Amino acid sequence: MVSARVGKLLLRVLLPISLIFTFLFIAYQNGTLDRNPRSELRYHPKPNLNGTRENAAFVVLVRNEDLGSMRETMQQLEDRFNRKHGYPWIFLNNEPFDDKFKDYTSGLASGEAFYGVLNSTMWGYPSFIDQEKARIDRENMESNNVIYGGSESYRHMCRFQSGFFFRHPLLDKYDYYWRVEPHVRFSCDIDYDPFTVMREKALKYGWVISIKEFENTIPTLWATVKGFMKEYPHHLVPTDDPESIFPWISKDGGESYSLCHFWSNFEIGSLAFLRSQAYLDFFNYLDQAGGFFYERWGDAPVHSIAAALMLRRSEIHWFYDIGYFHNPWTHCPSEPAWLPAEKCSCDPTQSFDTHWWSCTPEYLEVTGTKRTDYVISERDSRAK
């Protein structure tokens, strides 16, 4: 009788304990139990209250004939992110937008839509450019199969994006911008506000894809940059500063350019940085050299070199968890494993990050960071 009672008592005690350990083991195997608990929570921006949002806008340089691809891009970005926030869209063109473009873009925008035309200062030849020389140089570059080497409009676009978009009156009241282009795709749900991340972390520049420039488009760009560095040392982050990312753009102490740059068709940035005297001095110095027209200097290396010269590592952010496609390259996050599986429609094995032409491995090496350091997205509690 006594042994039976003892047996029942042990069964009542041991059975719950064994069940608890069984559930813990299953959770561990499924990955819902953190195998490496951290002492602090991962950063996530504070939600804006009462429908407020950051002082920011999307900015798009686009033409009327790009309406179809623009609407596809807009719908993706609205569905993936902006329906929850209603940020405004600013559309810019060197020619007036037609009514159809306005109707069919404003109809998709969850926020206000604004339409602006560029003046001749923003999209035209400055007085110091020899247009005949520029024409001959275009023809020479085209004959040498330089990408966009013969395009006059491409040069105006690069100069505008380098030195003028942020000075358009439609952007005057904003603090941050998100550059968007037609034909691009957004393949991951964005469950946080990148603009809030920019403000809370005092960031100046955000990117998704980094890549090497075509050297034959910028023969004299680095020599011009070195001239600027010599004339304006007070604008530069010292290269021996622990937070300098200068080694990312020059592997030999400044003698040559690594060709690495952030692909500026996607960028989220601080307008205060671009409006600063340091950046304006940089752009004006390059502009006077004539390389936007006599060569084919792109806005991507211009923005990237400026960021590497003037910003600290802690002011630049890789928006790693934003899936993105711009022909022909894709960025798709690969870790943690739940991120591409539960929030994205892209294939992480196709991500450009590990391609030999990508500069992201070098960026991680210079900054001493890893991919998961840039993850801000949070896993949906229902999927855990």
C-alpha positions as CSV (number, residue, x, y, z in Angstrom):
1,M,0.0,0.0,0.0
2,V,2.8,2.4,1.0
3,S,4.8,1.7,-2.1
4,A,1.7,2.3,-4.3
5,R,1.2,5.7,-2.7
6,V,4.8,6.6,-3.2
7,G,4.6,5.5,-6.8
8,K,1.6,7.7,-7.4
9,L,3.3,10.6,-5.7
10,L,6.4,10.2,-7.8
11,L,4.3,10.0,-11.0
12,R,2.6,13.2,-10.1
13,V,5.9,15.0,-9.6
14,L,8.0,13.5,-12.4
15,L,5.4,13.5,-15.2
16,P,5.1,17.4,-15.3
17,I,8.8,17.8,-15.1
18,S,9.4,15.4,-18.0
19,L,6.8,17.1,-20.0
20,I,8.4,20.5,-19.4
21,F,11.8,19.2,-20.5
22,T,10.2,17.6,-23.6
23,F,8.7,20.9,-24.7
24,L,11.9,22.7,-24.1
25,F,13.8,20.2,-26.2
26,I,11.3,20.6,-29.1
27,A,11.5,24.4,-28.9
28,Y,15.3,24.1,-29.0
29,Q,15.2,21.9,-32.1
30,N,12.7,24.2,-33.9
31,G,14.8,27.3,-33.2
32,T,12.1,29.0,-31.2
33,L,14.2,28.9,-28.1
34,D,17.2,31.2,-28.4
35,R,20.3,29.0,-28.3
36,N,22.6,32.0,-27.8
37,P,20.7,34.4,-25.5
38,R,22.0,38.0,-25.6
39,S,22.4,40.4,-22.8
40,E,20.6,43.1,-24.7
41,L,17.8,43.3,-27.2
42,R,18.4,44.1,-30.8
43,Y,17.7,47.6,-31.9
44,H,14.3,48.3,-33.3
45,P,13.0,51.9,-34.0
46,K,10.3,53.2,-31.7
47,P,6.9,53.3,-33.5
48,N,5.6,56.8,-34.4
49,L,2.5,57.7,-32.3
50,N,-0.8,59.1,-33.3
51,G,-0.2,58.6,-37.1
52,T,2.9,60.9,-37.1
53,R,5.8,60.2,-39.4
54,E,9.3,61.5,-40.1
55,N,9.9,64.6,-42.1
56,A,10.8,62.7,-45.3
57,A,9.8,61.8,-48.8
58,F,10.4,59.5,-51.7
59,V,12.2,61.3,-54.6
60,V,12.0,60.0,-58.2
61,L,13.6,61.3,-61.4
62,V,11.3,59.9,-64.1
63,R,9.8,60.6,-67.5
64,N,6.3,60.3,-68.7
65,E,7.1,57.2,-70.9
66,D,8.2,55.3,-67.7
67,L,4.7,55.4,-66.3
68,G,4.1,51.6,-66.5
69,S,7.3,50.6,-64.8
70,M,7.0,53.4,-62.3
71,R,3.5,52.2,-61.2
72,E,4.8,48.7,-60.7
73,T,7.6,49.9,-58.5
74,M,5.3,52.2,-56.6
75,Q,2.8,49.5,-55.9
76,Q,5.5,47.2,-54.5
77,L,6.9,49.8,-52.3
78,E,3.4,50.9,-51.1
79,D,2.4,47.4,-50.3
80,R,5.7,46.4,-48.7
81,F,6.0,49.6,-46.6
82,N,4.3,52.9,-47.3
83,R,0.6,51.9,-46.9
84,K,1.4,52.0,-43.1
85,H,3.0,55.4,-43.2
86,G,1.7,57.5,-46.1
87,Y,5.0,59.2,-47.0
88,P,4.8,61.7,-49.9
89,W,6.2,61.1,-53.4
90,I,8.1,63.8,-55.2
91,F,8.4,63.2,-59.0
92,L,10.9,65.3,-61.0
93,N,11.4,65.5,-64.7
94,N,13.3,67.7,-67.2
95,E,10.0,68.1,-69.0
96,P,6.5,68.7,-67.7
97,F,4.5,65.7,-66.5
98,D,1.4,64.9,-68.5
99,D,-2.0,64.5,-66.8
100,K,-2.1,60.7,-67.3
101,F,1.2,60.4,-65.4
102,K,-0.1,62.5,-62.6
103,D,-3.4,60.7,-62.4
104,Y,-1.9,57.2,-62.5
105,T,0.8,57.9,-59.9
106,S,-1.1,60.0,-57.4
107,G,-3.8,57.3,-57.5
108,L,-1.3,54.7,-56.2
109,A,0.3,56.9,-53.6
110,S,-0.9,56.6,-50.0
111,G,0.6,60.0,-49.3
112,E,0.6,63.2,-51.2
113,A,2.2,63.4,-54.7
114,F,4.1,66.4,-56.0
115,Y,5.4,67.0,-59.5
116,G,8.4,69.3,-60.4
117,V,10.2,70.4,-63.5
118,L,14.0,71.0,-63.6
119,N,15.4,74.3,-64.6
120,S,18.3,74.8,-67.0
121,T,20.8,75.1,-64.1
122,M,19.8,71.7,-62.8
123,W,19.6,70.1,-66.3
124,G,21.8,71.9,-68.7
125,Y,25.4,72.9,-69.5
126,P,27.2,75.3,-67.1
127,S,28.9,78.2,-68.8
128,F,32.4,76.8,-68.2
129,I,31.8,73.7,-70.2
130,D,33.0,73.6,-73.8
131,Q,30.1,71.8,-75.5
132,E,32.0,71.0,-78.7
133,K,34.7,69.3,-76.6
134,A,32.0,67.5,-74.7
135,R,30.4,66.2,-78.0
136,I,33.7,65.0,-79.3
137,D,34.5,63.2,-76.0
138,R,31.1,61.5,-76.1
139,E,31.7,60.2,-79.6
140,N,35.1,58.9,-78.6
141,M,33.7,57.1,-75.6
142,E,30.9,55.6,-77.6
143,S,33.4,54.4,-80.2
144,N,35.3,52.7,-77.4
145,N,32.2,51.0,-76.1
146,V,32.1,52.8,-72.8
147,I,28.7,52.2,-71.1
148,Y,26.4,55.2,-71.8
149,G,29.5,56.7,-73.3
150,G,27.6,58.5,-76.1
151,S,24.6,59.6,-74.0
152,E,24.2,63.3,-73.4
153,S,21.0,62.9,-71.2
154,Y,22.8,60.4,-69.0
155,R,25.5,62.9,-68.2
156,H,22.8,65.5,-67.3
157,M,21.2,63.0,-65.1
158,C,24.4,62.1,-63.3
159,R,25.2,65.8,-62.7
160,F,21.7,66.5,-61.5
161,Q,21.7,63.6,-59.0
162,S,25.2,64.5,-57.8
163,G,24.6,68.2,-57.1
164,F,21.0,69.4,-57.6
165,F,18.2,67.1,-56.7
166,F,18.4,68.0,-53.1
167,R,18.2,71.7,-54.0
168,H,14.9,71.4,-55.9
169,P,12.3,73.6,-54.0
170,L,10.0,70.6,-53.6
171,L,12.5,69.0,-51.2
172,D,13.2,72.2,-49.2
173,K,11.0,71.3,-46.2
174,Y,12.3,67.7,-45.8
175,D,15.0,66.2,-43.6
176,Y,15.4,62.8,-45.3
177,Y,14.9,61.4,-48.8
178,W,14.5,57.9,-50.2
179,R,15.6,57.7,-53.8
180,V,13.4,55.4,-56.0
181,E,13.6,54.6,-59.7
182,P,11.3,53.0,-62.2
183,H,12.0,49.4,-63.1
184,V,13.2,48.5,-59.6
185,R,11.6,45.9,-57.3
186,F,11.2,45.6,-53.6
187,S,11.0,42.0,-52.5
188,C,10.8,42.0,-48.7
189,D,8.2,43.3,-46.2
190,I,9.6,46.3,-44.4
191,D,8.2,46.1,-40.9
192,Y,10.0,49.2,-39.5
193,D,10.5,52.8,-40.7
194,P,13.9,53.4,-42.3
195,F,13.5,57.1,-41.9
196,T,13.0,56.7,-38.1
197,V,16.2,54.6,-38.1
198,M,18.0,57.4,-39.8
199,R,16.9,59.9,-37.2
200,E,17.3,57.8,-34.1
201,K,20.7,56.6,-35.0
202,A,21.9,59.9,-36.4
203,L,22.6,58.3,-39.8
204,K,23.5,60.3,-42.9
205,Y,23.6,57.7,-45.6
206,G,21.9,54.3,-46.2
207,W,22.5,51.8,-49.0
208,V,21.7,48.3,-50.2
209,I,24.0,47.3,-53.0
210,S,27.7,48.1,-53.4
211,I,29.6,47.6,-56.6
212,K,32.8,48.5,-58.5
213,E,32.7,51.3,-61.1
214,F,33.6,50.9,-64.8
215,E,37.1,52.5,-64.7
216,N,36.9,53.9,-68.2
217,T,34.0,56.2,-67.2
218,I,36.1,58.0,-64.6
219,P,39.7,58.3,-65.9
220,T,40.5,61.5,-63.9
221,L,37.9,61.4,-61.1
222,W,40.4,60.2,-58.4
223,A,43.0,62.7,-59.4
224,T,40.4,65.4,-59.0
225,V,39.3,64.0,-55.6
226,K,42.9,64.1,-54.4
227,G,43.0,67.8,-55.4
228,F,39.9,68.4,-53.3
229,M,41.4,66.5,-50.3
230,K,44.5,68.7,-50.5
231,E,42.6,71.9,-50.7
232,Y,39.8,71.1,-48.2
233,P,41.4,68.9,-45.5
234,H,39.0,70.5,-42.9
235,H,36.1,68.7,-44.5
236,L,37.5,65.3,-44.1
237,V,37.3,62.6,-41.4
238,P,41.0,61.9,-40.6
239,T,42.0,58.6,-42.3
240,D,43.5,57.4,-39.0
241,D,40.1,57.9,-37.2
242,P,38.9,54.4,-36.1
243,E,35.6,55.2,-37.7
244,S,37.0,56.2,-41.1
245,I,35.9,54.0,-44.0
246,F,38.5,55.6,-46.3
247,P,40.3,52.2,-46.8
248,W,37.1,51.0,-48.5
249,I,37.7,53.5,-51.4
250,S,41.5,53.4,-51.4
251,K,43.5,50.3,-50.5
252,D,46.9,52.1,-50.8
253,G,46.5,55.1,-48.6
254,G,44.9,57.4,-51.2
255,E,47.2,56.7,-54.1
256,S,44.4,55.1,-56.2
257,Y,40.7,54.5,-56.1
258,S,39.4,51.0,-55.4
259,L,36.4,51.7,-57.7
260,C,34.0,50.7,-54.8
261,H,30.8,52.7,-54.5
262,F,27.3,52.4,-53.2
263,W,24.8,51.8,-56.0
264,S,22.9,55.1,-55.7
265,N,19.7,54.0,-57.5
266,F,18.7,53.0,-54.0
267,E,19.8,55.3,-51.2
268,I,18.2,56.8,-48.1
269,G,19.9,59.9,-47.0
270,S,20.1,63.0,-44.9
271,L,19.4,66.1,-46.9
272,A,21.3,68.1,-44.3
273,F,24.5,66.2,-45.3
274,L,24.0,67.0,-49.0
275,R,23.2,70.7,-48.2
276,S,26.3,71.0,-46.0
277,Q,29.1,73.3,-47.0
278,A,31.4,70.3,-47.1
279,Y,29.4,68.4,-49.7
280,L,28.7,71.5,-51.7
281,D,32.4,72.4,-51.8
282,F,33.0,68.8,-53.0
283,F,30.4,68.8,-55.7
284,N,31.5,72.3,-57.0
285,Y,35.1,71.2,-57.1
286,L,34.2,68.2,-59.2
287,D,31.8,70.2,-61.4
288,Q,34.4,72.8,-62.3
289,A,36.8,70.0,-63.4
290,G,34.2,69.1,-66.2
291,G,34.3,65.4,-65.7
292,F,30.5,65.0,-65.8
293,F,30.6,66.0,-69.4
294,Y,34.1,65.4,-70.7
295,E,34.1,61.9,-69.2
296,R,31.1,60.1,-67.7
297,W,31.3,60.6,-64.0
298,G,28.4,58.9,-62.3
299,D,26.5,60.1,-59.2
300,A,27.1,56.8,-57.4
301,P,30.9,57.2,-57.1
302,V,30.4,60.9,-56.3
303,H,28.0,60.2,-53.4
304,S,30.1,57.3,-52.2
305,I,33.4,59.0,-52.2
306,A,31.9,62.0,-50.4
307,A,30.4,59.7,-47.8
308,A,33.7,57.8,-47.3
309,L,35.6,61.1,-47.0
310,M,33.2,63.0,-44.8
311,L,31.2,60.5,-42.8
312,R,32.1,58.1,-40.0
313,R,31.2,54.4,-40.0
314,S,28.5,55.0,-37.5
315,E,26.8,57.5,-39.8
316,I,26.4,55.0,-42.7
317,H,24.0,52.0,-42.7
318,W,23.5,49.0,-44.8
319,F,19.8,48.3,-45.1
320,Y,20.6,44.7,-45.4
321,D,17.0,43.4,-44.7
322,I,15.4,45.4,-47.5
323,G,15.2,43.1,-50.6
324,Y,15.9,45.0,-53.8
325,F,16.3,44.4,-57.5
326,H,17.8,46.8,-60.1
327,N,18.6,45.1,-63.4
328,P,20.8,43.0,-63.5
329,W,21.5,42.7,-59.7
330,T,19.5,41.5,-56.7
331,H,20.0,42.0,-53.1
332,C,18.3,39.4,-50.9
333,P,19.1,38.9,-47.2
334,S,20.2,35.4,-46.3
335,E,20.4,35.4,-42.5
336,P,18.9,34.8,-40.1
337,A,17.2,32.0,-42.0
338,W,13.6,33.1,-41.1
339,L,14.1,36.5,-42.8
340,P,14.1,35.4,-46.5
341,A,11.8,32.5,-45.8
342,E,9.0,34.6,-44.0
343,K,9.4,38.2,-45.3
344,C,10.8,38.0,-48.8
345,S,10.0,36.7,-52.2
346,C,13.6,36.8,-53.5
347,D,16.2,34.0,-53.5
348,P,19.1,34.7,-51.2
349,T,21.4,32.4,-53.3
350,Q,21.1,35.0,-56.1
351,S,22.1,37.9,-53.9
352,F,24.8,40.1,-55.3
353,D,26.5,40.5,-51.9
354,T,28.9,37.6,-52.5
355,H,29.5,38.3,-56.2
356,W,33.1,39.0,-57.2
357,W,32.1,42.4,-58.4
358,S,30.4,43.4,-55.2
359,C,32.3,45.6,-52.7
360,T,30.2,44.5,-49.8
361,P,32.7,41.9,-48.5
362,E,35.4,44.7,-48.4
363,Y,33.0,47.0,-46.6
364,L,32.3,44.5,-43.9
365,E,36.0,43.9,-43.5
366,V,36.8,47.6,-43.2
367,T,34.0,48.3,-40.8
368,G,34.6,45.1,-38.8
369,T,30.9,44.1,-39.0
370,K,28.8,41.2,-40.2
371,R,25.5,40.9,-42.0
372,T,23.4,40.2,-39.0
373,D,24.6,43.4,-37.4
374,Y,22.4,45.3,-39.8
375,V,19.2,43.3,-39.3
376,I,16.4,45.5,-37.9
377,S,13.3,43.5,-39.1
378,E,11.6,41.5,-36.4
379,R,10.2,38.0,-36.7
380,D,6.4,37.9,-36.6
381,S,5.4,36.3,-33.3
382,R,3.0,34.0,-35.1
383,A,5.8,32.4,-37.0
384,K,8.1,31.8,-34.0
